[in-house]
C-alpha cells in the first residue's frame, strides 16, 4: 500500500517551546519532513508559543509541529491554540510529540491538536500522517 502524497508542498514550522534543551527528535522530524518534500522552518530551542505562532504566520505555514519533553505540554499546546485563534490563524494545523501521557492525548485533541506522536514513533508515521491529512489539499496557485 502506498502512502498518499499531498498535492502541494507544505510549509511546516517545527518548534521547541519552553526550557527543555533536548532537540534531537525535533531535528530528526524536521529532516524527515524535508526529505518528504516539504519546506520546514525549525525555530530552534527555548521558543515561546508567541514566537512560534509569529513565525508560522510570517512564513504562511500550513502546520506547526511542537516537540515537548518538559511535561508542560498541556500549557504549551493550549497557549499555542489560544494565540492562533487570537491572530485568526487557527487554520494552521497543529501536531506534536514528546513525552505525553496517554491520558492527556484526548485532552490535547479536544484543545485542537490534530495529532500527537509519542516517543518511538517512526518518522514514516509522521510523514505519512501529514501526507494523508493534506492528501486532498489543492495545488498552490501558479505564480503570477
N, CA, C and O atoms as a GROMACS GRO file, in nm:
protein
  576
    1UNK      N    1   0.085  -0.117   0.000
    1UNK     CA    2   0.000   0.000   0.000
    1UNK      C    3   0.090   0.123   0.000
    1UNK      O    4   0.183   0.131   0.080
    2UNK      N    5   0.063   0.219  -0.087
    2UNK     CA    6   0.146   0.338  -0.094
    2UNK      C    7   0.091   0.447  -0.004
    2UNK      O    8  -0.028   0.452   0.026
    3UNK      N    9   0.182   0.533   0.038
    3UNK     CA   10   0.146   0.646   0.122
    3UNK      C   11   0.090   0.756   0.034
    3UNK      O   12   0.149   0.788  -0.070
    4UNK      N   13  -0.024   0.816   0.073
    4UNK     CA   14  -0.076   0.927  -0.007
    4UNK      C   15   0.023   1.043  -0.005
    4UNK      O   16   0.099   1.060   0.090
    5UNK      N   17   0.020   1.122  -0.109
    5UNK     CA   18   0.106   1.238  -0.112
    5UNK      C   19   0.021   1.362  -0.123
    5UNK      O   20  -0.078   1.364  -0.197
    6UNK      N   21   0.058   1.467  -0.050
    6UNK     CA   22  -0.017   1.592  -0.064
    6UNK      C   23  -0.002   1.642  -0.207
    6UNK      O   24   0.098   1.616  -0.273
    7UNK      N   25  -0.101   1.715  -0.253
    7UNK     CA   26  -0.097   1.766  -0.388
    7UNK      C   27  -0.014   1.893  -0.398
    7UNK      O   28  -0.003   1.952  -0.505
    8UNK      N   29   0.044   1.935  -0.287
    8UNK     CA   30   0.131   2.053  -0.289
    8UNK      C   31   0.237   2.040  -0.182
    8UNK      O   32   0.223   1.962  -0.087
    9UNK      N   33   0.343   2.116  -0.197
    9UNK     CA   34   0.450   2.120  -0.098
    9UNK      C   35   0.400   2.203   0.020
    9UNK      O   36   0.352   2.315   0.002
   10UNK      N   37   0.411   2.149   0.140
   10UNK     CA   38   0.361   2.217   0.259
   10UNK      C   39   0.471   2.297   0.326
   10UNK      O   40   0.590   2.266   0.315
   11UNK      N   41   0.429   2.401   0.397
   11UNK     CA   42   0.521   2.481   0.480
   11UNK      C   43   0.492   2.444   0.626
   11UNK      O   44   0.381   2.461   0.675
   12UNK      N   45   0.595   2.393   0.692
   12UNK     CA   46   0.578   2.340   0.827
   12UNK      C   47   0.677   2.406   0.921
   12UNK      O   48   0.798   2.405   0.897
   13UNK      N   49   0.626   2.464   1.028
   13UNK     CA   50   0.710   2.520   1.133
   13UNK      C   51   0.724   2.414   1.242
   13UNK      O   52   0.624   2.365   1.294
   14UNK      N   53   0.847   2.380   1.275
   14UNK     CA   54   0.875   2.287   1.384
   14UNK      C   55   0.931   2.371   1.499
   14UNK      O   56   1.032   2.440   1.485
   15UNK      N   57   0.862   2.363   1.614
   15UNK     CA   58   0.900   2.444   1.728
   15UNK      C   59   0.938   2.361   1.849
   15UNK      O   60   0.888   2.250   1.870
   16UNK      N   61   1.027   2.416   1.928
   16UNK     CA   62   1.074   2.353   2.051
   16UNK      C   63   1.050   2.453   2.163
   16UNK      O   64   1.140   2.527   2.201
   17UNK      N   65   0.926   2.455   2.217
   17UNK     CA   66   0.892   2.556   2.317
   17UNK      C   67   0.944   2.521   2.457
   17UNK      O   68   0.973   2.405   2.487
   18UNK      N   69   0.954   2.624   2.539
   18UNK     CA   70   0.988   2.603   2.679
   18UNK      C   71   1.137   2.592   2.702
   18UNK      O   72   1.220   2.626   2.618
   19UNK      N   73   1.168   2.542   2.821
   19UNK     CA   74   1.307   2.542   2.866
   19UNK      C   75   1.381   2.413   2.838
   19UNK      O   76   1.501   2.404   2.865
   20UNK      N   77   1.313   2.313   2.786
   20UNK     CA   78   1.378   2.187   2.755
   20UNK      C   79   1.484   2.209   2.647
   20UNK      O   80   1.457   2.273   2.545
   21UNK      N   81   1.602   2.157   2.669
   21UNK     CA   82   1.712   2.178   2.575
   21UNK      C   83   1.742   2.059   2.486
   21UNK      O   84   1.846   2.055   2.422
   22UNK      N   85   1.652   1.962   2.481
   22UNK     CA   86   1.675   1.843   2.400
   22UNK      C   87   1.599   1.854   2.269
   22UNK      O   88   1.476   1.845   2.267
   23UNK      N   89   1.671   1.873   2.160
   23UNK     CA   90   1.602   1.895   2.033
   23UNK      C   91   1.640   1.794   1.925
   23UNK      O   92   1.610   1.815   1.807
   24UNK      N   93   1.703   1.685   1.963
   24UNK     CA   94   1.742   1.587   1.863
   24UNK      C   95   1.620   1.532   1.789
   24UNK      O   96   1.622   1.523   1.666
   25UNK      N   97   1.514   1.497   1.862
   25UNK     CA   98   1.394   1.444   1.800
   25UNK      C   99   1.330   1.545   1.706
   25UNK      O  100   1.286   1.509   1.597
   26UNK      N  101   1.324   1.671   1.748
   26UNK     CA  102   1.266   1.776   1.663
   26UNK      C  103   1.345   1.789   1.533
   26UNK      O  104   1.286   1.808   1.426
   27UNK      N  105   1.476   1.781   1.542
   27UNK     CA  106   1.559   1.792   1.422
   27UNK      C  107   1.541   1.671   1.331
   27UNK      O  108   1.542   1.685   1.209
   28UNK      N  109   1.525   1.553   1.390
   28UNK     CA  110   1.502   1.433   1.309
   28UNK      C  111   1.369   1.443   1.236
   28UNK      O  112   1.359   1.409   1.118
   29UNK      N  113   1.266   1.489   1.306
   29UNK     CA  114   1.135   1.506   1.243
   29UNK      C  115   1.142   1.612   1.133
   29UNK      O  116   1.088   1.593   1.024
   30UNK      N  117   1.209   1.724   1.161
   30UNK     CA  118   1.223   1.829   1.060
   30UNK      C  119   1.292   1.774   0.935
   30UNK      O  120   1.249   1.804   0.823
   31UNK      N  121   1.397   1.696   0.953
   31UNK     CA  122   1.467   1.639   0.837
   31UNK      C  123   1.378   1.543   0.761
   31UNK      O  124   1.376   1.545   0.638
   32UNK      N  125   1.303   1.458   0.831
   32UNK     CA  126   1.214   1.363   0.765
   32UNK      C  127   1.108   1.436   0.683
   32UNK      O  128   1.075   1.395   0.572
   33UNK      N  129   1.055   1.544   0.738
   33UNK     CA  130   0.954   1.622   0.665
   33UNK      C  131   1.016   1.689   0.542
   33UNK      O  132   0.952   1.696   0.437
   34UNK      N  133   1.139   1.738   0.556
   34UNK     CA  134   1.209   1.795   0.440
   34UNK      C  135   1.232   1.689   0.334
   34UNK      O  136   1.209   1.711   0.215
   35UNK      N  137   1.278   1.571   0.380
   35UNK     CA  138   1.304   1.462   0.286
   35UNK      C  139   1.176   1.417   0.215
   35UNK      O  140   1.182   1.363   0.105
   36UNK      N  141   1.061   1.439   0.279
   36UNK     CA  142   0.931   1.406   0.218
   36UNK      C  143   0.885   1.515   0.121
   36UNK      O  144   0.777   1.504   0.063
   37UNK      N  145   0.966   1.620   0.105
   37UNK     CA  146   0.936   1.722   0.005
   37UNK      C  147   0.875   1.850   0.056
   37UNK      O  148   0.832   1.934  -0.023
   38UNK      N  149   0.870   1.867   0.187
   38UNK     CA  150   0.808   1.987   0.243
   38UNK      C  151   0.913   2.092   0.279
   38UNK      O  152   1.030   2.061   0.297
   39UNK      N  153   0.868   2.215   0.288
   39UNK     CA  154   0.954   2.322   0.336
   39UNK      C  155   0.938   2.330   0.487
   39UNK      O  156   0.826   2.345   0.537
   40UNK      N  157   1.047   2.318   0.560
   40UNK     CA  158   1.042   2.315   0.705
   40UNK      C  159   1.124   2.430   0.762
   40UNK      O  160   1.237   2.455   0.721
   41UNK      N  161   1.063   2.500   0.855
   41UNK     CA  162   1.128   2.608   0.927
   41UNK      C  163   1.142   2.563   1.071
   41UNK      O  164   1.041   2.549   1.141
   42UNK      N  165   1.263   2.539   1.118
   42UNK     CA  166   1.286   2.498   1.256
   42UNK      C  167   1.320   2.622   1.336
   42UNK      O  168   1.415   2.694   1.304
   43UNK      N  169   1.242   2.648   1.440
   43UNK     CA  170   1.258   2.772   1.517
   43UNK      C  171   1.370   2.768   1.619
   43UNK      O  172   1.410   2.872   1.671
   44UNK      N  173   1.422   2.650   1.651
   44UNK     CA  174   1.530   2.640   1.748
   44UNK      C  175   1.478   2.620   1.890
   44UNK      O  176   1.357   2.612   1.913
   45UNK      N  177   1.571   2.611   1.982
   45UNK     CA  178   1.540   2.585   2.123
   45UNK      C  179   1.483   2.707   2.194
   45UNK      O  180   1.502   2.821   2.152
   46UNK      N  181   1.413   2.678   2.302
   46UNK     CA  182   1.368   2.779   2.400
   46UNK      C  183   1.276   2.886   2.341
   46UNK      O  184   1.287   3.004   2.375
   47UNK      N  185   1.188   2.845   2.254
   47UNK     CA  186   1.093   2.939   2.193
   47UNK      C  187   0.966   2.948   2.277
   47UNK      O  188   0.926   2.851   2.340
   48UNK      N  189   0.905   3.064   2.277
   48UNK     CA  190   0.776   3.080   2.343
   48UNK      C  191   0.667   3.046   2.242
   48UNK      O  192   0.690   3.052   2.121
   49UNK      N  193   0.547   3.012   2.290
   49UNK     CA  194   0.437   2.993   2.196
   49UNK      C  195   0.415   3.118   2.109
   49UNK      O  196   0.381   3.106   1.991
   50UNK      N  197   0.434   3.235   2.167
   50UNK     CA  198   0.418   3.359   2.091
   50UNK      C  199   0.516   3.365   1.974
   50UNK      O  200   0.478   3.403   1.862
   51UNK      N  201   0.641   3.328   1.998
   51UNK     CA  202   0.742   3.331   1.892
   51UNK      C  203   0.710   3.228   1.782
   51UNK      O  204   0.727   3.256   1.664
   52UNK      N  205   0.664   3.112   1.824
   52UNK     CA  206   0.633   3.007   1.727
   52UNK      C  207   0.514   3.048   1.640
   52UNK      O  208   0.517   3.029   1.518
   53UNK      N  209   0.411   3.103   1.701
   53UNK     CA  210   0.294   3.148   1.624
   53UNK      C  211   0.333   3.262   1.530
   53UNK      O  212   0.291   3.263   1.415
   54UNK      N  213   0.412   3.355   1.577
   54UNK     CA  214   0.456   3.465   1.492
   54UNK      C  215   0.534   3.413   1.371
   54UNK      O  216   0.512   3.458   1.258
   55UNK      N  217   0.623   3.318   1.393
   55UNK     CA  218   0.698   3.259   1.283
   55UNK      C  219   0.602   3.191   1.184
   55UNK      O  220   0.615   3.208   1.063
   56UNK      N  221   0.507   3.114   1.236
   56UNK     CA  222   0.413   3.042   1.150
   56UNK      C  223   0.332   3.139   1.064
   56UNK      O  224   0.308   3.113   0.946
   57UNK      N  225   0.290   3.249   1.122
   57UNK     CA  226   0.212   3.348   1.047
   57UNK      C  227   0.300   3.415   0.942
   57UNK      O  228   0.260   3.429   0.826
   58UNK      N  229   0.420   3.457   0.982
   58UNK     CA  230   0.510   3.523   0.888
   58UNK      C  231   0.549   3.431   0.773
   58UNK      O  232   0.565   3.476   0.660
   59UNK      N  233   0.564   3.304   0.801
   59UNK     CA  234   0.606   3.207   0.699
   59UNK      C  235   0.488   3.147   0.623
   59UNK      O  236   0.508   3.062   0.535
   60UNK      N  237   0.366   3.190   0.655
   60UNK     CA  238   0.246   3.137   0.589
   60UNK      C  239   0.242   2.984   0.598
   60UNK      O  240   0.221   2.915   0.498
   61UNK      N  241   0.263   2.934   0.720
   61UNK     CA  242   0.272   2.790   0.742
   61UNK      C  243   0.136   2.722   0.732
   61UNK      O  244   0.032   2.780   0.762
   62UNK      N  245   0.142   2.596   0.689
   62UNK     CA  246   0.025   2.510   0.686
   62UNK      C  247   0.012   2.433   0.817
   62UNK      O  248  -0.099   2.402   0.862
   63UNK      N  249   0.126   2.402   0.878
   63UNK     CA  250   0.128   2.324   1.002
   63UNK      C  251   0.231   2.380   1.098
   63UNK      O  252   0.328   2.444   1.060
   64UNK      N  253   0.204   2.353   1.226
   64UNK     CA  254   0.302   2.375   1.333
   64UNK      C  255   0.318   2.241   1.403
   64UNK      O  256   0.220   2.180   1.445
   65UNK      N  257   0.442   2.197   1.416
   65UNK     CA  258   0.473   2.077   1.492
   65UNK      C  259   0.553   2.114   1.615
   65UNK      O  260   0.659   2.175   1.604
   66UNK      N  261   0.502   2.079   1.732
   66UNK     CA  262   0.573   2.108   1.857
   66UNK      C  263   0.635   1.982   1.913
   66UNK      O  264   0.575   1.874   1.909
   67UNK      N  265   0.755   1.995   1.966
   67UNK     CA  266   0.821   1.888   2.038
   67UNK      C  267   0.830   1.932   2.184
   67UNK      O  268   0.895   2.032   2.216
   68UNK      N  269   0.764   1.856   2.272
   68UNK     CA  270   0.760   1.893   2.414
   68UNK      C  271   0.802   1.774   2.499
   68UNK      O  272   0.735   1.671   2.502
   69UNK      N  273   0.914   1.790   2.566
   69UNK     CA  274   0.964   1.684   2.653
   69UNK      C  275   0.963   1.727   2.800
   69UNK      O  276   1.000   1.648   2.887
   70UNK      N  277   0.922   1.848   2.828
   70UNK     CA  278   0.934   1.905   2.962
   70UNK      C  279   0.820   1.872   3.057
   70UNK      O  280   0.831   1.899   3.176
   71UNK      N  281   0.712   1.816   3.006
   71UNK     CA  282   0.595   1.792   3.091
   71UNK      C  283   0.496   1.908   3.089
   71UNK      O  284   0.392   1.901   3.153
   72UNK      N  285   0.528   2.014   3.016
   72UNK     CA  286   0.440   2.131   3.010
   72UNK      C  287   0.353   2.130   2.885
   72UNK      O  288   0.309   2.235   2.839
   73UNK      N  289   0.328   2.012   2.831
   73UNK     CA  290   0.255   2.001   2.705
   73UNK      C  291   0.115   2.060   2.711
   73UNK      O  292   0.072   2.125   2.615
   74UNK      N  293   0.042   2.041   2.820
   74UNK     CA  294  -0.094   2.095   2.827
   74UNK      C  295  -0.091   2.248   2.820
   74UNK      O  296  -0.169   2.308   2.747
   75UNK      N  297  -0.002   2.309   2.894
   75UNK     CA  298   0.009   2.455   2.895
   75UNK      C  299   0.056   2.507   2.759
   75UNK      O  300  -0.002   2.602   2.707
   76UNK      N  301   0.159   2.446   2.703
   76UNK     CA  302   0.217   2.497   2.579
   76UNK      C  303   0.125   2.479   2.459
   76UNK      O  304   0.108   2.573   2.380
   77UNK      N  305   0.066   2.362   2.443
   77UNK     CA  306  -0.026   2.341   2.331
   77UNK      C  307  -0.150   2.429   2.344
   77UNK      O  308  -0.198   2.486   2.246
   78UNK      N  309  -0.203   2.440   2.466
   78UNK     CA  310  -0.322   2.522   2.488
   78UNK      C  311  -0.294   2.668   2.456
   78UNK      O  312  -0.374   2.735   2.390
   79UNK      N  313  -0.180   2.719   2.501
   79UNK     CA  314  -0.145   2.858   2.474
   79UNK      C  315  -0.126   2.880   2.324
   79UNK      O  316  -0.169   2.982   2.270
   80UNK      N  317  -0.062   2.787   2.257
   80UNK     CA  318  -0.043   2.798   2.113
   80UNK      C  319  -0.178   2.809   2.042
   80UNK      O  320  -0.195   2.894   1.954
   81UNK      N  321  -0.272   2.725   2.079
   81UNK     CA  322  -0.406   2.730   2.020
   81UNK      C  323  -0.476   2.862   2.045
   81UNK      O  324  -0.541   2.918   1.956
   82UNK      N  325  -0.464   2.914   2.169
   82UNK     CA  326  -0.524   3.044   2.201
   82UNK      C  327  -0.466   3.153   2.112
   82UNK      O  328  -0.539   3.236   2.058
   83UNK      N  329  -0.335   3.152   2.097
   83UNK     CA  330  -0.269   3.255   2.016
   83UNK      C  331  -0.311   3.245   1.869
   83UNK      O  332  -0.332   3.347   1.803
   84UNK      N  333  -0.322   3.124   1.818
   84UNK     CA  334  -0.366   3.108   1.679
   84UNK      C  335  -0.506   3.163   1.661
   84UNK      O  336  -0.535   3.230   1.561
   85UNK      N  337  -0.594   3.136   1.756
   85UNK     CA  338  -0.732   3.189   1.746
   85UNK      C  339  -0.730   3.342   1.757
   85UNK      O  340  -0.800   3.408   1.680
   86UNK      N  341  -0.653   3.398   1.850
   86UNK     CA  342  -0.646   3.543   1.866
   86UNK      C  343  -0.596   3.610   1.738
   86UNK      O  344  -0.642   3.719   1.704
   87UNK      N  345  -0.504   3.546   1.669
   87UNK     CA  346  -0.445   3.603   1.548
   87UNK      C  347  -0.522   3.563   1.422
   87UNK      O  348  -0.479   3.591   1.310
   88UNK      N  349  -0.638   3.496   1.441
   88UNK     CA  350  -0.719   3.448   1.330
   88UNK      C  351  -0.638   3.361   1.234
   88UNK      O  352  -0.650   3.371   1.112
   89UNK      N  353  -0.554   3.276   1.294
   89UNK     CA  354  -0.470   3.187   1.217
   89UNK      C  355  -0.493   3.042   1.258
   89UNK      O  356  -0.405   2.958   1.245
   90UNK      N  357  -0.613   3.014   1.308
   90UNK     CA  358  -0.640   2.879   1.356
   90UNK      C  359  -0.667   2.780   1.243
   90UNK      O  360  -0.707   2.666   1.268
   91UNK      N  361  -0.645   2.823   1.118
   91UNK     CA  362  -0.646   2.729   1.007
   91UNK      C  363  -0.512   2.657   0.996
   91UNK      O  364  -0.499   2.561   0.919
   92UNK      N  365  -0.412   2.701   1.071
   92UNK     CA  366  -0.283   2.632   1.075
   92UNK      C  367  -0.300   2.508   1.161
   92UNK      O  368  -0.341   2.516   1.277
   93UNK      N  369  -0.271   2.394   1.105
   93UNK     CA  370  -0.288   2.265   1.173
   93UNK      C  371  -0.174   2.245   1.272
   93UNK      O  372  -0.057   2.269   1.240
   94UNK      N  373  -0.210   2.202   1.393
   94UNK     CA  374  -0.110   2.179   1.498
   94UNK      C  375  -0.098   2.030   1.525
   94UNK      O  376  -0.198   1.960   1.544
   95UNK      N  377   0.025   1.982   1.527
   95UNK     CA  378   0.054   1.845   1.569
   95UNK      C  379   0.175   1.850   1.660
   95UNK      O  380   0.242   1.953   1.670
   96UNK      N  381   0.203   1.740   1.724
   96UNK     CA  382   0.319   1.743   1.813
   96UNK      C  383   0.355   1.608   1.865
   96UNK      O  384   0.296   1.505   1.832
   97UNK      N  385   0.455   1.611   1.948
   97UNK     CA  386   0.502   1.488   2.008
   97UNK      C  387   0.591   1.516   2.125
   97UNK      O  388   0.624   1.631   2.156
   98UNK      N  389   0.629   1.409   2.189
   98UNK     CA  390   0.715   1.420   2.305
   98UNK      C  391   0.669   1.324   2.412
   98UNK      O  392   0.599   1.226   2.386
   99UNK      N  393   0.709   1.354   2.533
   99UNK     CA  394   0.673   1.269   2.646
   99UNK      C  395   0.537   1.317   2.696
   99UNK      O  396   0.527   1.407   2.780
  100UNK      N  397   0.434   1.255   2.642
  100UNK     CA  398   0.296   1.295   2.670
  100UNK      C  399   0.221   1.171   2.716
  100UNK      O  400   0.210   1.074   2.641
  101UNK      N  401   0.169   1.173   2.839
  101UNK     CA  402   0.094   1.056   2.888
  101UNK      C  403  -0.028   1.029   2.801
  101UNK      O  404  -0.093   1.121   2.751
  102UNK      N  405  -0.059   0.900   2.785
  102UNK     CA  406  -0.174   0.859   2.703
  102UNK      C  407  -0.302   0.929   2.745
  102UNK      O  408  -0.384   0.964   2.660
  103UNK      N  409  -0.321   0.949   2.876
  103UNK     CA  410  -0.446   1.010   2.923
  103UNK      C  411  -0.458   1.158   2.885
  103UNK      O  412  -0.568   1.213   2.888
  104UNK      N  413  -0.347   1.222   2.848
  104UNK     CA  414  -0.352   1.363   2.808
  104UNK      C  415  -0.381   1.380   2.658
  104UNK      O  416  -0.420   1.488   2.615
  105UNK      N  417  -0.362   1.275   2.581
  105UNK     CA  418  -0.381   1.287   2.436
  105UNK      C  419  -0.524   1.326   2.399
  105UNK      O  420  -0.541   1.415   2.316
  106UNK      N  421  -0.628   1.264   2.458
  106UNK     CA  422  -0.764   1.311   2.424
  106UNK      C  423  -0.788   1.457   2.463
  106UNK      O  424  -0.862   1.528   2.394
  107UNK      N  425  -0.729   1.502   2.572
  107UNK     CA  426  -0.744   1.642   2.613
  107UNK      C  427  -0.678   1.736   2.513
  107UNK      O  428  -0.730   1.842   2.482
  108UNK      N  429  -0.563   1.695   2.463
  108UNK     CA  430  -0.496   1.776   2.361
  108UNK      C  431  -0.577   1.779   2.232
  108UNK      O  432  -0.586   1.882   2.166
  109UNK      N  433  -0.635   1.666   2.196
  109UNK     CA  434  -0.721   1.661   2.077
  109UNK      C  435  -0.839   1.757   2.093
  109UNK      O  436  -0.874   1.830   2.000
  110UNK      N  437  -0.901   1.756   2.213
  110UNK     CA  438  -1.012   1.849   2.240
  110UNK      C  439  -0.966   1.994   2.232
  110UNK      O  440  -1.045   2.082   2.196
  111UNK      N  441  -0.841   2.019   2.264
  111UNK     CA  442  -0.785   2.154   2.259
  111UNK      C  443  -0.745   2.195   2.117
  111UNK      O  444  -0.698   2.306   2.095
  112UNK      N  445  -0.764   2.105   2.020
  112UNK     CA  446  -0.738   2.140   1.881
  112UNK      C  447  -0.611   2.084   1.822
  112UNK      O  448  -0.578   2.116   1.708
  113UNK      N  449  -0.538   2.000   1.895
  113UNK     CA  450  -0.418   1.939   1.840
  113UNK      C  451  -0.463   1.824   1.750
  113UNK      O  452  -0.531   1.732   1.794
  114UNK      N  453  -0.424   1.830   1.624
  114UNK     CA  454  -0.473   1.733   1.526
  114UNK      C  455  -0.416   1.593   1.547
  114UNK      O  456  -0.484   1.494   1.524
  115UNK      N  457  -0.291   1.585   1.592
  115UNK     CA  458  -0.227   1.454   1.608
  115UNK      C  459  -0.114   1.465   1.710
  115UNK      O  460  -0.041   1.565   1.713
  116UNK      N  461  -0.099   1.362   1.792
  116UNK     CA  462   0.009   1.355   1.890
  116UNK      C  463   0.087   1.227   1.866
  116UNK      O  464   0.029   1.118   1.857
  117UNK      N  465   0.217   1.241   1.856
  117UNK     CA  466   0.307   1.127   1.840
  117UNK      C  467   0.386   1.110   1.970
  117UNK      O  468   0.434   1.208   2.026
  118UNK      N  469   0.398   0.988   2.016
  118UNK     CA  470   0.469   0.962   2.140
  118UNK      C  471   0.608   0.907   2.110
  118UNK      O  472   0.637   0.872   1.995
  119UNK      N  473   0.695   0.900   2.212
  119UNK     CA  474   0.833   0.853   2.187
  119UNK      C  475   0.835   0.718   2.115
  119UNK      O  476   0.757   0.628   2.145
  120UNK      N  477   0.926   0.708   2.022
  120UNK     CA  478   0.941   0.585   1.946
  120UNK      C  479   0.862   0.581   1.817
  120UNK      O  480   0.875   0.487   1.739
  121UNK      N  481   0.779   0.683   1.793
  121UNK     CA  482   0.703   0.686   1.668
  121UNK      C  483   0.800   0.696   1.551
  121UNK      O  484   0.885   0.785   1.549
  122UNK      N  485   0.788   0.607   1.454
  122UNK     CA  486   0.876   0.617   1.337
  122UNK      C  487   0.847   0.746   1.259
  122UNK      O  488   0.733   0.792   1.254
  123UNK      N  489   0.951   0.802   1.200
  123UNK     CA  490   0.929   0.924   1.122
  123UNK      C  491   0.835   0.898   1.005
  123UNK      O  492   0.768   0.990   0.959
  124UNK      N  493   0.829   0.775   0.957
  124UNK     CA  494   0.736   0.743   0.848
  124UNK      C  495   0.590   0.756   0.894
  124UNK      O  496   0.503   0.786   0.813
  125UNK      N  497   0.565   0.734   1.022
  125UNK     CA  498   0.430   0.757   1.075
  125UNK      C  499   0.395   0.906   1.067
  125UNK      O  500   0.282   0.942   1.035
  126UNK      N  501   0.491   0.990   1.097
  126UNK     CA  502   0.468   1.135   1.098
  126UNK      C  503   0.451   1.186   0.954
  126UNK      O  504   0.355   1.257   0.924
  127UNK      N  505   0.544   1.151   0.867
  127UNK     CA  506   0.533   1.197   0.729
  127UNK      C  507   0.410   1.138   0.660
  127UNK      O  508   0.347   1.203   0.578
  128UNK      N  509   0.377   1.015   0.694
  128UNK     CA  510   0.257   0.952   0.638
  128UNK      C  511   0.131   1.021   0.684
  128UNK      O  512   0.038   1.041   0.605
  129UNK      N  513   0.125   1.058   0.812
  129UNK     CA  514   0.008   1.129   0.864
  129UNK      C  515  -0.007   1.265   0.795
  129UNK      O  516  -0.118   1.304   0.757
  130UNK      N  517   0.104   1.338   0.780
  130UNK     CA  518   0.098   1.468   0.712
  130UNK      C  519   0.047   1.450   0.570
  130UNK      O  520  -0.041   1.524   0.526
  131UNK      N  521   0.099   1.352   0.499
  131UNK     CA  522   0.056   1.328   0.361
  131UNK      C  523  -0.093   1.293   0.356
  131UNK      O  524  -0.166   1.344   0.270
  132UNK      N  525  -0.136   1.208   0.447
  132UNK     CA  526  -0.277   1.168   0.448
  132UNK      C  527  -0.367   1.286   0.485
  132UNK      O  528  -0.472   1.305   0.422
  133UNK      N  529  -0.329   1.364   0.584
  133UNK     CA  530  -0.409   1.477   0.631
  133UNK      C  531  -0.429   1.580   0.519
  133UNK      O  532  -0.536   1.640   0.507
  134UNK      N  533  -0.326   1.600   0.437
  134UNK     CA  534  -0.332   1.701   0.332
  134UNK      C  535  -0.348   1.641   0.192
  134UNK      O  536  -0.325   1.711   0.093
  135UNK      N  537  -0.386   1.515   0.183
  135UNK     CA  538  -0.393   1.447   0.053
  135UNK      C  539  -0.486   1.516  -0.045
  135UNK      O  540  -0.462   1.512  -0.166
  136UNK      N  541  -0.591   1.577   0.002
  136UNK     CA  542  -0.688   1.639  -0.086
  136UNK      C  543  -0.673   1.790  -0.096
  136UNK      O  544  -0.758   1.858  -0.154
  137UNK      N  545  -0.564   1.845  -0.039
  137UNK     CA  546  -0.548   1.990  -0.042
  137UNK      C  547  -0.515   2.035  -0.184
  137UNK      O  548  -0.446   1.965  -0.257
  138UNK      N  549  -0.564   2.152  -0.222
  138UNK     CA  550  -0.545   2.198  -0.359
  138UNK      C  551  -0.400   2.238  -0.387
  138UNK      O  552  -0.322   2.265  -0.296
  139UNK      N  553  -0.369   2.241  -0.515
  139UNK     CA  554  -0.236   2.286  -0.558
  139UNK      C  555  -0.218   2.431  -0.523
  139UNK      O  556  -0.315   2.507  -0.515
  140UNK      N  557  -0.093   2.471  -0.502
  140UNK     CA  558  -0.063   2.612  -0.485
  140UNK      C  559  -0.097   2.684  -0.614
  140UNK      O  560  -0.078   2.629  -0.722
  141UNK      N  561  -0.147   2.807  -0.605
  141UNK     CA  562  -0.175   2.879  -0.728
  141UNK      C  563  -0.045   2.902  -0.806
  141UNK      O  564   0.063   2.915  -0.748
  142UNK      N  565  -0.058   2.907  -0.938
  142UNK     CA  566   0.058   2.932  -1.022
  142UNK      C  567   0.108   3.074  -0.998
  142UNK      O  568   0.028   3.165  -0.977
  143UNK      N  569   0.241   3.093  -1.000
  143UNK     CA  570   0.293   3.228  -0.980
  143UNK      C  571   0.243   3.323  -1.088
  143UNK      O  572   0.227   3.285  -1.204
  144UNK      N  573   0.219   3.446  -1.049
  144UNK     CA  574   0.168   3.545  -1.144
  144UNK      C  575   0.278   3.598  -1.232
  144UNK      O  576   0.254   3.682  -1.318
   0.00000   0.00000   0.00000
